[in-house]
Amino acid sequence: MSSAPRIPAEAFKAVAEADLPCLICGSPHAPNVAAFVPTSAEAKFVAGPPAAGKQRVLIYRACNRCLGDAARDPDRFERLLLQAVSSSRERQ
């Protein structure tokens, strides 16, 4: 059985307390905790189907530079985020 948090508040807390790098660029200084809800067909394909009646949410660490990039070009940021998720799934 997975030890992953079951509710968003627990997941946010776990990610905030973890010493994780920025998911996008790998920077070790990633003070921000962010969430991504896949809505596009591509995002849903990459993230995988959620359980019945559930919504998939990716909670991750991000550096200030990447969050700034996300604000300036959200579509490009989503593509980078999906690439990072795809890469991490391939390594598992």
URZICOR-V389449 format. One line per field, one symbol per residue. ss: DSSP state (H for helix, E for strand, C for the rest). phi: phi as a letter, one per 30 degrees, with the letter a starting at -180 (. if undefined). psi: psi as a letter, one per 40 degrees, with the letter a starting at -180 (. if undefined). A space follows every 50 residues. Layout:
ss = ???
phi = ???
psi = ???
This chain:
ss = CCCCCCCHHHHHHHHHHCCCCCCCCCCCCCCEEEEECCCCHHHHHHHCCC CCCCCCCEEEEECHHHHHHHHHCHHHHHHHHHHHHHHHHHHC
phi = .dcdecbedddeddddddccddddciedcbdccbbbcdbddddddddidd deicbdbccbcbddddddddddbedddddddddddddddddd
psi = iieiididddddddddeigiihddeeheggeihiihhhdidddddddihi iheihhhhhiiiidddddddddgdddddddddddddddddd.
